[in-house]
Amino acid sequence: MTVPPTALPESQPTTLAQWLDHALAQHAKAIDLGLDRVRQVSDALSLRFACPVITVAGTNGKGSTCAMLDAILRAAGYRVGVYTSPHLVNFSERCVVQGQPAADADLATHMAAVESARISAGPGGQPVPLTYFEFTTLAICRLLADSTLDVVVLEVGMGGRLDAVNLFDADCAVITSIDLDHMEFLGPDRESIGREKAGVMRLGKPVIVSDPAPPSSLAEHARAIGADLWQSGLDFAFAGDNQQWQWACDEHRGARKYGALAYPALRGVNQLVNAAGVLAALTALRQQLPVGAQAIRVGLATVELTGRFQMVPGQPALVLDVAHNPHAAAALLANLDAMGFFPRTHAVFGGMGDKDLGAILARLDAVIDHWYLCDLPTPRAASAQSLQALWQSLPHRKEVAASVHASPSDALEAALAAADPADRIVVFGSFFTVGGVVAHGLPKRYAAHLPGSAAAASADGPSHALPRVTSTPLGPAQP
């Protein structure tokens, strides 16, 4: 299936961290969309998947969709490999086999194979310059292809048509919500962006459009190439009440129905839209990958994904969300509204300078009582000072304040010091923001004014803590 790596000089990287640094240095640009270069290296590796492939494209909801597909398919007894990006803390989060991140040593081995192919895969045996994303995508896909899997789920990094993941033909594609993001690469409006996302479609293969109000360019491209288009509200539909929900597809799609379903374990008003697309994808693939109703129920009940409207128990309430564009910020606002009453809401926020940060700040203005704006460890990020200046230039309530902090963890500590036990803290924005908070575990959250908090904290130590880990750089061009 793949060719083994040739012997590498002693000066070549050996550890995963060294390989990631090496990948960063192989191309002059962080983003250089196109499939020619990555295809040359893939062909040199003879990289192929011997099992069904599901690709997931879109603006928001991709990670949640991949997580639900993974959980349901594993509950059905399949061996599943998943590639997502970016990561929150460790690079190995991007490559998950049977629910477990790949070992660093295995990832390093496959990166060595990519390098062996890359150095002579170009015309006349010349090296092929790969971006960080292209290099690491090939390595992860090679690992998944060598893992004896029943199904592979691949998240598209950006766009679709020219994204490295689109090198692989999907047996089914899922396109989640479409909104304005990465416009300098994908186009100025939803129609243009939808056209780029539509590039993951394939002749005769099902493509699921989860977006309930998609740009018309998706259907136009599906008709133009002869893809089997499944649209939310036309080919499948869902509805629910306060207790449960149901899903059904129409007669020409098999008239399948699922009733009395529990809501997905991933919280948020938008997750039902994502779950409906997942059920459509599984229905479209029922001949290749039969999945029973019980596996669907178990998968939806057990799915986990850090940083997607994740509520961490304790006082004050803590919410983690990687909402990093205006569309995601609007969904976060709706989810915060649905939580009920809190006397005050404190927001830890950091974002990339090329995002529409003003729109994000404006969307959340109605519910935030204090902004804790933070620097992030990447030159692409907006500084905390620039975020504060932007916030001050926008209309906002007079009683709201904004402070600047050197890191997400510093910002969270400041929010904890100011919050009452009945308050709420939301940490959101870039993956760097949420990752910076969870990288070393969450502290026990005793609000400053909670009686006995100091004594209890010293007696009990940390609580609600995630495992202590060493973070790996996200690489360039991350949300």
Steps between C-alpha positions, in 0.01 A plus 500: 500500500778739588872500440736485800716803574854496369791543736529859619818689583586525868420872488136426422240547776414205720238616752152625416585849627804511271294384203238769563773766504635349178156509336465869587817579306424321173298769326531876484124545547283382788210444258546410134178344379519243220520125452785459249785497751328284759390256227858458382609391847190287556565317173861439603366346822235297311261633763154342478220412739363146487178587686213749464594866548275778633618858456354785704520858370335824608557817700381392846386167641764283332665380820166415662386315188821295492468420870141377462585288196790348693294426812208341312713293264712367787182420695394297194819294528709658225870586526509875435782744429443876515710793381405845627677834528615705675579356843447659840807380689683204344555449128403134539138611559480544122535125436269271699462126452225321693459801725869528591750761374786358296833445672758773438753240384258363239428847367873570478551178300242603243640852478835345416328309219347821366840669503660207317240531226499880495872548436482341154132502399515817289575531127845366421531353849493839670362561853136602531433795736214411733326725751476394864139396446577302184800324655317400816181406312692251286671351807174457689318355200785256447473389863124454466541309172738259675270444801261231368186709540140448394434868434698826498356845582700795364431861597577748224735771625386805306272536201476173314586513133871572553544365853751216544230270643312525170778291347303196619174400334223469758230235500285764672562870562335709770484878469405674823411866545630754247590848615755777458851390599841486325354736241844601372536142370142382442312803372304801624155345556317178590443408136871516423593315817234237433645445153841430653351264761310319224832384359486197733203358304554201271311361202225261611597517867273631778566846636312608812432871545422561869458877465122564510542812283795419272632720221358399162851436368503164683197362316619650172837323525337172603280510189792599279716202598225244568548466876223342710385805699321457835369832635369573847130582485458339156644148513510465878351689791508510878288642781502489877348614826650556844550129559594330173532535125430303184649468153360373171586490131249494217390202293753531220772488767362184659232646730714433806392641837655531844271612782528577871872578471684653794676827425872471415739514795665797328311801628376789291206596286699437182587138583163368384575642153833317502346177634233504227774520236682210666189280485454590134860399426458167679175439315664578167777247582272231642596244234872534577480576871174375655428672832216409734280730705664389826847602375359841409353542847820388674724711275299818548484442876876443542660737247762734647687796354697754702423866444165479322268678741655284770368571848744408777337432842582727791448854630494735326364331187766457230434469126766419238428567132723537194263752340745697284283670235176703507279206401638285782473796738129529418453132585693550824273792589191286448647223712592741780147643495359149535703437819272720708574788735846588636565824689815572299678343205879531467661430160858389434564571133789488255487476122688512174562841347356398162157417646208744519571566866279806518196297395585230754529752784179672392305172486579419865470857633149449636599223742861578603558707814882493498741416218837342585689543173816296460812468289552171317831325418494555124588803286171462313299582813365843583670639810302552817568874473362514145193303607440746781534794260256334260252433780524861617420620146176300492170592666477324835322531832661756731518263794703242306879494537786344303846406629808362326701191596817328384345156445168314512592342834581842647169633372312207654670555836395866492142401415494247784626762743219739404211254461237418758400133538171557317674668204602347169836503318517426128838432337472528123664601174801339337605141567803665660269667755320185613817293465689745718247449778477118487869425431590449867165407646226720635544639854247437773250779455421650837383853435669768707184573701398139566513438879784268598643496150864554596500230765314256279732563207813441706356185652365337187745607229407512130167379375325459165852484358591372159820293475818707508649500154767676302346711228613485138491801269185516290699597192403780265157604377294365785172644630 
